Amino acid sequence: MTTAVSDLSDVLSRYEVVMGLEVHVELGTRTKMFCSCPTTFGAEPNTQICPVCLGMPGALPVVNAVGVESAIKIGLALGCNIAQWCRFARKNYFYPDMPKNFQTSQYDEPICFDGSIDVEVDGKPVTIGIERAHMEEDTGKSLHVGGATGRIHGATHSLLDFNRAGIPLVEIVTKPIVGAGADAPAIARAYVAAIRDIVRALGVSDARMDQGSIRADVNVSLMPIGATEFGTRTETKNVNSLRSVERTVRFEMRRQAEVLDGGGVIHQETRHFNEATGETMGGRVKETATDYRYFPEPDLVPLAPERAWVDKLRAELPELPAAKRARLRSEWNLSELDMQAIDNAGAFDLIEATVSAGASPESARKWWLGELSRYANEHDAELAELTATPAHVAELQSLVDGGRLTDKLARTVLSGVLAGEGTPAEVMAARNLEVVNDTGALTAAVDEAIAANPDVAAKVRDGKVAAAGVLVGAVMKATRGQADAKSVRELIIARLGAQ
């Protein structure tokens, strides 16, 4: 196996990277693309199937109108042209989890084409061209049993679940992304994040990458600097997290450079990303379009979306994420640097929801980019995957603002929320973490600290108030950190008659 050890800057001193991203969006329709089978995620295997999605002889498909509407909305949001006439095609290839031996897709007549979106990387705008967004159906799912990795290698047998067969997809294909340089991994991540945010805003998909609702095929090739012809590309299939998209691009750039530097040849192939190692592994030789023997689907009539319908959908588009960001950037009054950090962390929607739940933008930013980002990094998770929700964060900040928690205690409470112990109020009560506001108890603790540290108390009485820190520490220890340090300090100064 080739080991990718080359430094990225070293790679870019000799090669230019070219990317292409194919993002599959699973639409949130109630029924499948060409039949009335339900699409409920997580149902018992093979309980949501019928002769149409299994491709049984004589079964005739019918197009899901909501699926078409969703595809048009996505195309409009991406600035695409909407075809006045298009049709489905059969893409012929064999997979055990695709009993028809063809996938109903679109080929040279997609419903949406020629669009673009802008993404930001470190504050720099990057325009990504969209070649097409076409409709198709998903395949079933193979479950390999008996091996150590869940992959077919080493498995003793495989099981097939056809519940996913026929789930409606929109595949969004970029034009070649050239000139990205060292930003290529970050641009790939930002692009997939932008698609996720757009389809979520449109309400056409739940955009759950952890459930495969959005997954990306990442195409990468290298060409020597100064060359005019693209290099041979590899296609890493079904990458299902933003972090993995970024890691895939970075790894492939290094791996391909090492192969080329050694006089080797890059083969046009599909590859698989290994989350544990951060590496890609070879799959099958990649077919060309000719190999798929596309031909028009004879069982479905062509589609000709009425212009009035398209115009109505265009008028009904919600405020899109990029426009919303620009508006909230102004309303939140955060610095440009803060907004970039929020974007880079993928925390925009979470912070917006936290503010909607009652927190200030600054406090929401503090929690999501501070304690919660640290926890997510330590656990190799996305912020949206954490147990803590925007409502939890807003409640936590409310307890701090109300004087019931200090910042330090709040961090302890948050750790309990992340551990699944309940809401902030529930964790605070269960762990007895509420700030001690009993004046009598605090006064007693202060007096005990003074009595135990007479030399320090004398210094404070003589005007050396900085020495009061020792007494504050003693009181905080006695109250298990549940006193407000500022109030304790003021009480100590008052009891010692210092100024």
ZIBEL-V924069 format. One record per run of one state. SS is the DSSP state (2 for helix, 1 for strand, 0 for the rest). FROM is the first residue (numbers start at 0). LEN is the number of residues. If there is no record, write none. Layout:
<<SS,FROM,LEN> <SS,FROM,LEN>>
This chain:
<<0,0,7> <2,7,5> <0,12,2> <1,14,12> <0,26,4> <1,30,1> <0,31,6> <1,37,1> <0,38,26> <2,64,13> <0,77,3> <1,80,2> <0,82,3> <1,85,1> <0,86,2> <1,88,4> <0,92,2> <1,94,1> <0,95,2> <1,97,1> <0,98,3> <1,101,4> <0,105,6> <1,111,10> <0,121,2> <1,123,14> <0,137,3> <1,140,5> <0,145,11> <1,156,5> <0,161,6> <1,167,7> <0,174,2> <1,176,2> <0,178,2> <2,180,22> <0,202,6> <2,208,3> <0,211,2> <1,213,11> <0,224,9> <1,233,6> <0,239,2> <2,241,20> <0,261,7> <1,268,6> <0,274,4> <1,278,7> <0,285,3> <2,288,4> <0,292,2> <1,294,2> <0,296,6> <1,302,1> <0,303,3> <2,306,9> <0,315,5> <2,320,12> <0,332,3> <2,335,10> <0,345,2> <2,347,9> <0,356,4> <2,360,9> <0,369,1> <2,370,8> <0,378,4> <2,382,3> <0,385,4> <2,389,12> <0,401,5> <2,406,12> <0,418,5> <2,423,7> <0,430,8> <2,438,14> <0,452,1> <2,453,8> <0,461,3> <2,464,14> <0,478,6> <2,484,12> <0,496,3>>
